[in-house]
Amino acid sequence: MNKLILKCQNLYKSFGKKEIIKNLSLELYEGDILGFIGPNGSGKTTTIKMILGLQKIDKGSVLINDYDIKKDFVLAISKVGAIVENPDMYMYLSGKKNLELIADMYKGISKKRIAEVVKLVKLENRINDKVAKYSLGMRQRLGIAQALLHDPNILILDEPTNGLDPEGIKELRDILKNLAEEYNKGILISSHNLAELESFCNKVCIIKNGKVLETTEVKKFKKEMVKNIYFIELNDALKAIETLKQGDKVSDNKIKIITTKEEIPNIIKKLIKKDILIYQIYEAEISLEEAFLSKVGGNVID
């Protein structure tokens, strides 16, 4: 099992009399990309800021690589890279000069390391250009390069796909998957773009009204939200429904039924006995966004 590198336990946060975060717990392991999702105002950014020490924790604890963020802040944060909202950079300087300025804030970051992160984010051909000439996607990649300079094992990103075009999103997705799979980084990513999160996150943490509703694998979560729903493609939908005494007509040649996997053989036998031709039986599938909306009981996502 991969190492636990981030543990938030029983976090609480209030602003005035309003409680924003309520008994929130989550975990991040090496090699995981954890999508942190929730409706508007659910507390995602506040949680991220508490993890990074940018917001005071009222109650609870954050352990990063076994260091408590409140007791050992410097040691805890030393292996974390983060982008909260838009990465800061000097537009009139080159991408390389921006990285060199960030590198000066740390000890022992060599020119070789700068070249390594430039290659990781695929900016070799444009690193000497002024940042003002970069596309939004390139600036986001440069921001990730800044966050990676000190070789953290945790990367925290708050809405990194905002404003990116499809090409920029694909480039970001490829970089993050590579960091998790090849370099064993643990990545916590908050985004409203659930279609994109689905393409590279292996786990998801769902938050609503400051509380975690569920933390699980993306595939498992989607499957649970359509548990025991199957589609059957056949030659006569109405006859099949009459035979099975259950099911909903999707089209003349397809029905939807709620049953268990163990019952499928019996269903097939019943249909065959009535000379109904079966072309295909498969489990229902939904997107992460559809599963999320079913879980939170809303139709608006952040």
C-alpha positions in Angstrom: 0.0 0.0 0.0 1.2 3.5 -0.9 2.4 5.8 1.9 -0.1 8.1 3.6 1.3 11.6 3.1 -1.6 13.9 4.0 -4.1 13.4 6.7 -6.8 15.9 7.7 -8.6 14.9 10.8 -11.8 16.4 12.3 -11.2 19.9 10.9 -13.5 22.8 11.9 -13.5 26.4 10.7 -15.9 29.3 11.4 -16.0 32.8 10.1 -17.9 34.8 12.8 -20.9 32.7 13.8 -21.0 30.8 10.5 -19.4 27.4 10.6 -17.8 26.7 7.2 -16.0 23.4 7.8 -17.5 20.8 10.1 -15.6 17.7 11.3 -13.9 17.3 7.9 -11.4 14.4 7.4 -9.6 13.3 4.3 -6.4 11.4 3.3 -4.0 11.5 0.4 -1.6 8.7 -0.5 1.5 8.7 -2.7 0.6 8.1 -6.4 -3.0 9.1 -6.0 -4.8 12.0 -7.8 -7.6 12.9 -5.4 -10.4 15.1 -6.9 -11.8 17.4 -4.2 -15.3 18.4 -5.4 -18.4 20.0 -4.0 -21.2 22.5 -4.7 -20.7 26.3 -4.5 -19.6 27.4 -1.1 -19.0 23.9 0.2 -15.6 24.8 1.7 -13.1 23.4 -0.7 -10.8 26.5 -1.0 -11.0 27.1 2.8 -9.9 23.5 3.4 -7.0 23.8 1.0 -5.9 27.1 2.7 -6.0 25.3 6.1 -3.9 22.5 4.7 -1.4 25.0 3.5 -1.3 27.0 6.7 -2.9 30.0 4.9 -6.0 29.8 7.1 -6.1 29.2 10.8 -7.5 25.8 11.9 -10.2 26.3 14.7 -10.1 22.6 15.6 -8.7 19.4 14.3 -5.3 18.5 12.8 -3.4 18.4 9.5 -0.5 16.0 9.2 1.8 16.3 6.2 4.4 13.5 5.9 3.7 12.9 9.6 4.4 16.5 10.6 1.6 18.6 12.2 1.0 21.8 10.3 0.4 23.7 13.5 3.3 22.4 15.5 6.0 21.9 12.8 4.9 24.2 10.0 8.3 24.5 8.3 8.9 20.8 8.2 5.3 20.0 7.2 5.2 22.4 4.3 8.7 21.7 3.1 7.5 18.8 0.8 4.4 20.6 -0.5 4.0 22.4 -3.8 0.8 24.3 -4.4 -1.1 26.6 -6.8 -4.1 28.4 -5.2 -6.0 30.3 -7.8 -3.6 31.8 -10.4 0.1 31.3 -10.1 2.1 34.5 -9.5 4.9 35.3 -12.0 6.7 38.2 -13.5 5.2 38.7 -17.0 8.1 40.8 -18.3 10.7 38.2 -17.5 11.3 34.9 -19.2 9.9 31.6 -17.9 13.4 30.5 -17.0 14.1 33.7 -15.0 10.9 33.3 -13.1 12.0 29.8 -12.1 15.4 31.0 -11.1 13.9 33.6 -8.8 11.7 31.0 -7.1 14.8 28.7 -6.9 16.6 31.4 -4.9 14.1 31.0 -2.2 15.1 27.5 -1.5 18.5 25.9 -0.6 20.4 23.8 -3.1 18.2 24.0 -6.2 20.6 23.5 -9.1 20.4 24.6 -12.7 20.0 20.9 -13.5 16.9 20.7 -11.3 15.4 23.8 -13.1 16.1 22.0 -16.4 14.4 18.9 -15.1 11.2 20.6 -14.1 11.1 22.5 -17.4 11.2 19.2 -19.2 8.6 17.7 -16.9 6.1 20.5 -17.9 7.1 20.4 -21.5 8.3 24.0 -21.8 11.8 23.4 -23.2 11.1 25.2 -26.5 9.6 28.4 -24.9 11.3 28.7 -21.5 13.5 31.6 -22.7 10.5 33.6 -24.0 8.8 36.3 -21.8 5.9 35.0 -19.8 3.7 37.8 -21.4 3.9 35.8 -24.6 2.7 32.6 -23.0 -0.8 31.2 -23.5 -2.8 30.6 -20.3 -2.0 26.9 -20.5 1.7 27.6 -20.7 1.5 29.9 -17.7 -0.3 27.2 -15.8 2.5 24.7 -16.7 5.1 27.2 -15.6 3.2 27.6 -12.3 3.4 23.8 -11.8 7.1 23.9 -12.6 7.5 26.6 -9.8 5.6 24.3 -7.4 7.8 21.3 -8.3 11.2 23.0 -8.0 11.9 21.8 -4.5 10.8 18.2 -5.4 7.7 18.0 -3.2 5.9 14.7 -2.8 2.5 16.5 -2.5 1.0 18.8 -5.1 -2.1 20.8 -4.2 -4.0 22.6 -7.0 -7.1 24.8 -6.6 -9.0 25.1 -9.9 -6.0 24.6 -12.2 -8.2 24.2 -15.4 -10.0 27.5 -15.1 -9.9 29.3 -18.4 -7.9 26.7 -20.2 -8.8 25.6 -23.7 -9.1 21.9 -24.6 -5.5 21.6 -25.6 -4.3 23.3 -22.4 -6.4 21.0 -20.3 -5.0 17.9 -22.1 -1.4 19.1 -21.6 -2.2 19.6 -17.9 -3.8 16.2 -17.6 -0.9 14.5 -19.2 1.6 16.2 -16.8 -0.4 15.4 -13.7 -0.9 11.7 -14.6 2.9 11.5 -15.3 3.7 13.0 -11.9 1.5 10.5 -10.1 2.4 7.4 -12.1 6.1 7.9 -12.8 7.2 10.1 -9.9 4.7 8.8 -7.2 3.5 12.3 -6.3 0.3 12.6 -4.4 -2.0 15.2 -6.0 -5.0 17.0 -4.4 -6.9 18.9 -7.0 -10.1 21.0 -6.7 -12.0 21.7 -9.8 -15.5 22.4 -11.1 -14.6 20.6 -14.4 -15.8 17.1 -13.4 -15.5 15.7 -17.0 -11.8 16.5 -16.9 -11.3 15.3 -13.3 -12.8 12.0 -14.4 -10.1 11.6 -17.0 -7.2 11.6 -14.6 -8.3 11.3 -11.0 -8.4 7.8 -9.5 -10.1 8.9 -6.3 -12.7 11.5 -5.3 -13.6 13.3 -2.1 -17.0 14.8 -2.1 -17.8 17.8 0.2 -21.1 19.5 0.9 -21.8 22.2 3.4 -18.4 21.8 5.0 -18.8 18.0 5.5 -17.2 15.1 3.6 -20.0 13.0 2.2 -17.8 10.3 0.7 -14.2 9.5 -0.2 -13.7 6.6 -2.6 -12.3 5.5 -6.0 -13.9 7.2 -9.0 -14.9 3.9 -10.6 -16.4 2.5 -7.4 -18.3 5.7 -6.8 -19.9 5.8 -10.3 -20.8 2.1 -10.0 -22.4 2.6 -6.6 -24.6 5.4 -8.0 -26.1 3.1 -10.6 -25.9 -0.2 -8.7 -28.0 -3.0 -10.1 -29.1 -1.1 -13.2 -28.7 -3.0 -16.5 -29.6 -2.5 -20.1 -30.7 -5.3 -22.4 -30.7 -4.9 -26.1 -33.1 -7.4 -27.8 -35.6 -7.7 -30.7 -38.8 -6.9 -28.8 -38.8 -4.6 -25.8 -42.5 -4.8 -25.0 -42.5 -8.6 -25.1 -39.4 -8.7 -22.8 -41.0 -6.4 -20.2 -44.2 -8.6 -20.3 -42.1 -11.8 -19.9 -40.0 -10.5 -17.0 -42.8 -8.6 -15.3 -40.4 -5.7 -14.8 -38.3 -3.2 -16.7 -38.7 0.1 -18.5 -38.7 0.5 -22.3 -35.8 2.6 -23.6 -36.6 2.0 -27.3 -38.2 -0.8 -29.4 -35.0 -2.8 -29.0 -33.8 -1.9 -25.5 -35.0 -2.1 -21.9 -33.7 -1.0 -18.6 -34.0 -3.3 -15.5 -33.1 -3.2 -11.9 -31.7 -6.5 -10.8 -28.5 -8.2 -9.4 -25.7 -9.7 -11.3 -26.6 -13.1 -9.9 -30.1 -12.9 -11.5 -28.9 -12.2 -15.0 -28.7 -15.9 -16.0 -32.3 -16.5 -15.0 -33.4 -13.4 -16.9 -31.7 -14.7 -20.0 -33.4 -18.1 -19.6 -36.8 -16.5 -19.3 -36.3 -14.4 -22.5 -34.9 -17.3 -24.5 -37.9 -19.5 -23.6 -40.2 -16.8 -25.2 -38.0 -16.8 -28.3 -36.8 -13.3 -27.6 -33.4 -12.6 -29.3 -30.8 -11.1 -26.9 -28.1 -9.0 -28.5 -26.3 -7.5 -25.5 -26.6 -7.1 -21.7 -24.5 -4.5 -19.9 -24.3 -2.5 -16.7 -25.5 1.2 -16.8 -22.7 3.7 -16.8 -22.8 7.4 -15.8 -20.3 10.2 -15.8 -18.6 11.5 -12.6 -20.7 14.6 -12.9 -24.0 12.7 -13.1 -22.9 10.5 -10.1 -21.9 13.7 -8.2 -25.2 15.4 -8.8 -27.1 12.3 -7.7 -25.0 12.2 -4.5 -25.4 15.8 -3.5 -29.0 16.1 -4.7 -28.4 19.3 -6.7 -28.0 20.5 -10.2 -25.2 23.2 -9.7 -21.6 22.4 -9.3 -18.7 24.7 -8.4 
